[in-house]
Amino acid sequence: MRTTATALFLLITSAGYAAAVPPPPPDGAAPAPAGGEPSGAHTEVHAFGHQPTDLTLELAPAQIERRGGKDALRVDLRAVSHAAAEISAVVAYEVRDDLGNLVVPERISPRSKLARGAAVDHANPGVPAGLADGYYFARATGAWSGDRTNGTTSAYLYFAVDAGRISVVDASDWQQLSRVQEGVVR
């Protein structure tokens, strides 16, 4: 998982810094406050420099579509710049099960140059229909580089599949109900 952020970070900076990425979902992640992130969403920021919020990732459920008796989830993914000057940014998206096994292979966006307030919507990454019953998370990892700052940020969307139906779950519920605490990766 560190490989993703490191590769993203090295794509946008010539300085050769290595970026540290958090392990998937943090222990004790609290539910989002009312009016904040959508239910099931969790964001982490890791920055090198003075402004850890130069890039924000918005990862949210868009629509659940029924396909052949099973649900597929459309996801909205947007990167927004809050930097004082132009930054370069790259975003990766993947889906893993609660043990960390890759379910939807990672997709990396082309590099974008973003001015303050500019946003880039990424092609709908989504979650395919037909996943086995269990708990999963979608993770978007963004890396940015600017004149004075560079760093990474991650956004998570937690969901469960039961009898082919997808439901978005809160991060704290996901922590308690999934197998993430088992610590076994196949």
C-alpha positions, -999 to +999 in steps of 0.1 A: +000+000+000+029+023+005+039+016-030+008+034-044+015+067-025+052+066-032+046+060-069+020+088-070+043+112-051+073+105-073+052+110-104+045+146-094+077+157-077+113+157-090+126+161-055+123+123-048+106+125-015+090+093-002+054+097+010+040+078+039+005+064+035-017+054+064-027+017+066-063+011+056-088+022+079-075+036+111-085+020+144-113+038+162-122+060+132-150+082+144-182+087+124-183+119+104-200+149+120-234+160+108-230+182+077-194+169+072-183+139+052-210+115+039-218+085+060-192+058+054-166+084+043-133+090+061-105+113+051-068+114+063-042+140+054-005+135+055+015+166+044+050+178+041+051+215+044+029+241+061-006+236+048-018+200+051-050+209+033-036+218-001-056+190-018-089+175-006-104+143-020-141+139-020-151+103-023-189+097-019-215+072-030-234+084-060-259+057-069-266+021-063-276+003-095-292-032-096-276-055-122-287-091-126-300-093-090-269-077-075-259-042-067-232-021-083-221+012-066-213+043-086-189+066-067-181+103-071-144+111-069-132+147-070-099+164-062-100+200-050-071+223-046-068+247-016-032+257-023-023+293-025-004+286-058-008+261-086-001+224-076+003+192-095-018+163-084-023+126-091-051+104-077-053+066-074-085+046-067-088+010-055-113-013-037-101-038-011-119-063+012-117-060+050-086-082+050-068-059+025-071-081-005-074-062-038-109-064-053-108-035-079-073-030-093-058+004-087-064+031-113-041+061-114-053+094-130-031+115-153-013+144-136-035+175-132-024+211-126-048+228-103-051+265-093-066+275-060-102+264-059-100+243-090-114+208-090-110+177-111-137+151-114-124+116-120-140+090-142-166+072-122-145+045-105-173+026-089-177-008-073-188-037-095-218-059-090-213-095-078-190-090-049-191-118-023-209-110+010-186-091+034-171-058+042-151-036+018-135-002+014-128+021-015-098+042-011-087+073-031-051+084-025-040+118-038-005+132-039+003+168-046+034+190-051+036+228-052+061+255-047+061+253-009+042+221+000+038+185-010+021+156+005-006+129+003-042+126+013-065+097+014-103+093+015-121+061+023-157+049+016-168+019+037-195-005+025-210-040+031-224-066+007-252-088+019-270-112-005-258-090-034-271-058-019-246-030-012-250-007+017-227+022+027-216+019+064-201+043+089-163+039+095-168+030+132-194+003+123-171-011+097-143-013+122-165-033+147-183-055+122-156-064+096-127-088+099-102-059+099-092-066+135-082-102+126-050-088+111-047-117+086-040-108+049-042-136+024 
